[in-house]
């Protein structure tokens, strides 16, 4: 039964079948969205049955940013029907993505029945893939560590975290497995909710754990502080579904709590759509997530913009290429720029490279988020460090130091045995994996990175002050200016006093 379930949801895997699935998806989207306000603006004259639909669609619809759709979102948020998709939105999902500035305003993505069904289909595939490896996960309980399910209903359309919106709309068959249950899931205070989840689930038969790694670690720490470490409280835990940020820097901390043979499965959801699921589970002890398979037949059309300005579809991704992600969705987003970069593994297969806004290139060094995560994970493994949170910021040249550099602000669970060698390892890894970083280091335009250890709890305080603690939110792993770094440093100084 489980194998049939997984096969039924299996994304196409060959170049030809991916292309066919994407052609069907785009034709369906153009047909369904044409009569909406966004369709009248961008889709007039497009024939969903035309053989050149994809080329015509790209010519007619330019890539869109949130600013381009903000007016339409406001209309939908007021309760107006048929703006971005047929009918009225049932909720507004507050995006967890990092904006283009440290003070960027909040963004909201209207959710309708088709888009919520699409999110659910992605989650169902992830569960089916996890259960195919470990069928016993369907026998016990599942902890879904997401956002608060209580929505803000002061406006015409309720607003909240996507994970909370989806959790509140679980199908009947999933509610019997779901933890922490509807009452605790609706607790608005993150710290209190975490305490209640730990208290409740310490006595439950938990078989599956799901959430963002940094927040999962907070729950695991809570259990340990209560005298119920995971290996005692949840002896039959078999699977962890993770996503939201790179897991590699957190492997040491996760390995402290979880068994090395635990099955891990990466997912790539966003408020805009559910993009991809790991092609197979991997072992925590192996330390290397499997590539992600794009959900090319789940009603979303993908476009990928290369650095040279060319655009390709999911079927034509070239292994090793770096791309900016554009999506066209059942929620009425047309060639919408998510703000993410991906590194292609092949047709329909990717790894997440990081956010555009957290790419470090102040000095032309072009360091993607996945390279930062990999360097930190390597240095941690080599020098006995365990990382809780990190942020990388530029250090600008001064009259006394004409070279720029990177400052790593790291909150450790366990500090490295030798901090200088730890940073040398990060530098060496980046020099060997990022050509432009190496060129700037070799030319003397960029000096060696430096480390600033941050007291425990600083990152959580930064998030709390901004109302972003828990759920899908996270501290940017890097930033193009020092606004985040200086706020963290100020909090760290207050902590020391």
N, C-alpha and C positions, 0 to 999 in steps of 0.2 A: 504494500500500500504506500509506504513512504517513498520507495524508489519511483513508483508511478507518479506520485505527487511532484517529486523533484523533476522528473523527465518532462512532465506536462508544462512546467514553468521554465524549463531550460532555455536560455537565450540562444539565438542562432550563433554558430561558431565558425562557419566558413565565410570568406569574403563575399561570395555570391548570395548566401542566405541572409547575411547581415544587410547587404544592399537591398535585397527584396523586402525584408522586414521594415527597413527605414523608409523605403518608398511607400509602403502601405501606411506607415505611421503618418508621414507628411500629408498624403492624400486625405486621410481621415481628419487630420487637424484642420487643413484648409477648408474642407467641406463643412465641418462643424462650426468653425469660428467665423466664417465669411459674413454671417448676418449680425455679428456683434459690432460694437463701436470700434474695437481694435481691428476687426476684419474689414470694416468699411474704410478705415484709414489706410490699411496696408495690403489687403488681399484682393481688391477689386480687379476683376478681369482674369484672375488666375483660374485655370481649369484643373480641378483635382485629378482628372483622368488623363491629362496631357503627358506625353512621354518625356518631355523636357521640364517637368514641374520643378524639380530641384534646382536646376539652373535658373529658371524664371523666378523662383522664390528668392534665391540669393540676389538676383539683380534688382528685385522690387523691394525687398525688405533689408534695410541696413542693420548692422549690429546695434542692439539697444542696450542702454544703461538704465539704472533706476530713474535717473532724472528724466529720461524720455517717456516713462510710463507713469510718473508720479501723479499727473493729472487724472489719468484713467483710474489709478488705484484710489485716489480720493473720491471719485464718483462712485466706484464700487463700494468703498467703505461707508458711504452715506446711505447705502441700501438700494442704489439704482440697479436695475436689472439689465442684463445683456450688454455689459460693458466689456469685460475681458473674456467672458465665456457665457453661454446661454444660462439664464436665470440669475439669481442673486447669490453672493457668497454666503456660506454658512459660518465662516470664521476668517479672521485675519491672522496669519502666522508672522510673528515678529522674527525677523531674520537674525541668525546668530553670526553671519558672516562679518568680517572686518571691513569697515568702510574705507573710503579713500583719505581719511584724515583722522587724527586721534580724537577729534571732537565731532565726528560725523554723526548726523541725526539718524534716528531709528528708521528702518525700512520695514514695510509690511507687504506680505504676499497674500492676496485673497485666495481662499480655499473654497472650492465647490465640490459637489459630489463626485465628479469625474476625477478630479485631482486627488481627492482623499482616497478614492478607490485605487488609483495608481500607486499612492504611497503604501497602501495596505498590500498591494500585490508584490511590491518590492520586499516588504517585510516578510511576507509569506514565503517568498523564494528563499530568503536568508534562513528562515526557520526550517524549511524543507531540506535545505542543503546541510544544515547542522544536524538535523534528525537523521538524515541518511547515513551520516558518519556515526552518530550515537543515538539510536532509537530511544534509549531510556530517558532522553530529555523530555519526551512527551508524557512520561509517567509521573514526574514530580512537578515542582513549581518553578516559575521563571521570574527572576527579578529584573524588571525593566526600569533602569535608573534614568528617567527622563525629566522633562520639565513639569511644572505644576499643571494639573488638569483643570483647575478652577480658572475660568476665563474671565477677563475684565469685560463686563457687559454694559458699561456706561455709554458706549456709542451705539450706533445703529446696528453694527455687526460686532459680535464678541471677538476679543483679541487675546492672543496668548502664544505660548511656545508651541512649535509644531509637534514636538514629541508628546506634549500634553494634549493637544488637539486629537492626535491619532490614538493615544491611549484611552481617551474618553470615548472614542468611537470604535472600540475593539469589537469584532464579531463575537457572537455568543460562544463559539467554540474556544476562543482564546481567553475569555474572562475567567474560566475555571482554573487556568494555569497562572494567571497574572498576579504578580506581587509588585507593590505592597498592598493592592486592593484599592478600591475607589476612595475611601475616606482619607487614608494617609497620602495617596497620590494627589489629593486636592489641597494638602497642607501648603500654604503659600510661603512659609519661612523655610528656606533651604536647610539650615542647620537643624532646625527642629524636625523637619521631614526626614533628614538623614538619621537622626537619633531614633525616631519611631520605626524607620525601616529596619535598622539594626536590631532593635528590641523585638520586633515582630518576626523577622526572618531567621533569627538565631535559633528558633524552635521549629523551623519549617524544613521540608525535604527539598532543598533548592538543587535543581539540576542544570539550570542555564542562567547566565548573568549577562546583562547587556547594558552598554552605555559608553560614554567618553572615558578613556583611560584615566585622566587626571581625577575625575569625579568618582570613578569606581574605586580608586585608591583611598579616597576619603571614607567610603563605606567599609572597605576592608580594614582600614585602621580603626574605625568605630567598633567593629566586631572584635578586633584584637584587644582594644582597650576595655571591652566589657568582659574579657576573659573567655571569649568564644572565637578563637581564630578560625579562619575558613576551613582548615583541614579537620577541625573538630566539629564546627557548626554545620558545615555542608560537605560531609564526607563523600556524597555521591554527585557532587558538582562535576559536570562532564564538558561543558562548553561555555565559552565567552564570546559574545558578538560585540565587536568594537568598531568605532569610527569617530569622526570629528576632528582628529588630529593624528599626526604620526605617532605610532606606538613605540618605536625603537628606543627613544630616550627613557621610557618608563618600564622597560623590560626588567631591569634589576629590581625595582620596587615591586612590580607585579610578581616576580619570581619569589620574593620573600613570602608572599601570602598564598600563592597558587601553585599547584603541582606542575612539574615540568611537562607531563604528558597531557595537560589540559588542551582540548581542541579549541583553537582560536579561529574566528571568521571575521574578516573585515567587511564593512559595508560603507557605502558612500551616499548617504541621504542628504538632502538640503530642503529648505522650505519651498524652493521652487519646483523640485521634483526629486524622485529617487533615481540616482544615476547608475549605480553599479553595485554588484555583490562579488565578494571573493570567489574565484573560480573553484576553490576547494578549501576546506579547513586546513590549518597548519598547527604544529605543536608549539606550545609556548617555549619549550626548551630549545627549539631550533632557532628561534629569534629572527625569522624572516617571513613576513606575510606573503601570501601568494598574490599574483596579479588579480586585478579586479576585472570582471566581465561587465561591459556596458549593457544595460537593459534595453536593447535595441528593438524589442517587439512589445514593449509595455506602454505604447502610446506617446512616447516622447521622441522628437527628432533632434539629433545631435549634429553640431557643426563644430569644427576645430580650426582655429585661426593660428597659423604658424607665425614665427617672428618675421619672416620675409613678406608677410601680407597675404600669402596664399591661404585658401580655405579648402579643407577636405572633410568628407563625411566619415562616419564611424568605420566603414568598410575599408577606407583607404589610409588609415593611420599607419605611419612608418615607424618601425621599431627604433627606439631611441630618440624620436622627435619630441620636442617640447611644444605644447599647444595651449592656447587659451580656450576655455570651454564656452560655447554658445548653445543654448537650449531653446526649443520650441515645444510648448507644453499644453496639456489639456486645460491649464489655468490661464491661457491666453497670452503667455509670454512668447514673443516672436524673436528668434535669434537673440535671446537675452544673454548678456554677458554676466556669468555667475561671479566672476572675480577670482576663479580658480585656475591654476595651471596644472596640466597633467603631462606625464611622461609616457609615451606610447610604448607598449610591449609588442603590439601587432594589431591586425584588424580586430576591432571590438574589444581590445584588451589594454588596460592602462594601469598606471600607478599614480597616486595623487602627488604632485610636486609641491603644492602649497598655494597660498594666496598670492595674487598679483601684488597686493599692497604690502605683503610681508617679504617680498623679494628684496634682498640687499644688493643695491647697485648704486649707492651714493657716489662711489668713486669709479664706477664702470666695471666692478668686479663680478656682477651677474651671478650671485649665489642664491639658488632656489631654496625653499624651505626644506625640501627633502634632503638636500646636501647638509644643511645645518643639523637636522635631526640625526642623520647617519654619522656625522662627525662626533656629535655629542654621545651617541650610543657607543661608538667605538672607543672613545676616550674613557667613558665610564667603565666599560668592560675591562679595559687594559689597566686601569688604575684604581679599581675598587670603589668607585663612586656610585651612589644611588641618587637619582634625580627626582625631585617632586615637581618642579616647575622651572622654566627658563625663558629668558628674553634676550635678544641680541640687538644692540643699538650701535649706530655709527659714532665714532669719535672724530670730530672735525679737526682739520689742521689748525695750528696756532702759530704765532710768531716764533715761538721757541721750538715747535715741532711741525715741520711743513708736511709731514705725511699723515694721512688718515689711518684709522684702524677700526676694529670692532671690539666692543665691550660686551662680554657675556655676563649677564646677571642670572645667577643660578641659585635656586633654593634646593639644598641637598637634604636627603634623608640621611645619607652617609657621605661625608666629604672625601675627596680623593686623598690617597696616601701622600702624594706629592703634587700640590697644585700647579707648580711650574711645568712639570712633565705632563700633567693632564692637559694644560693649554697647548703645550708643544704638540701633543697628539692631535688635538683639534686642528691646529694649523697644518700639520703634515697631511692629515686626511683631506682637508679642503684643497691644499696645493696639488694633491695627486688626483683629485676628482673634478675640479672646476678649473678649466683652462684659463678663463679670464682672471680668476683670483690668483692663480700661479703667476700669470704674466705681470700683474700689478705688484705682487710680492717680489718677484725676481728683479723688476725694474726699480725697486725701492720707492714705489709710489704708495705702498700700503705696508704699514708695520705690523708686527706680530700682534695677535689678539690678546686681550687682557681679561682677567677674571675678577668679578665682584661677587662674593658669596653673600646671599641675602638671608636674613633670619627667617626661620620657619613661621609660616602664617602670613607673610607679607603679601604674597600674590593673592591669597584669599581675601585679605583686607582690601586690596586694590579693587577686586571684583565686587565685593560687598558695597563699597562706597559708590559704585556705579550701578547698583541694582542688578548685577550680572552673575551672582554667585549661583552655581549649579546649572542644571538643565543642559542646554546645548551650548552655553556660552563658554568662552575660554580667553585667556590672556593672549594677545598676539605674540607669536614666537619671535618675531622680529619687526622692526619698524624703520621707516626711512628717515625719521628724525628722532630726537631724544625725549619727546614728550612723555612717552610711557616710561622710559628708563628713569627720567628725573622724578616722576611721581613715585615709582617704586623705591628709589634711593631715599626720597624724603620720608616715606613711610618706614623704611628700614632704620633711619636715624631716630625717628620718634620711638621706634621699638627699643632701640638701644638706650634711650634716655629713661 
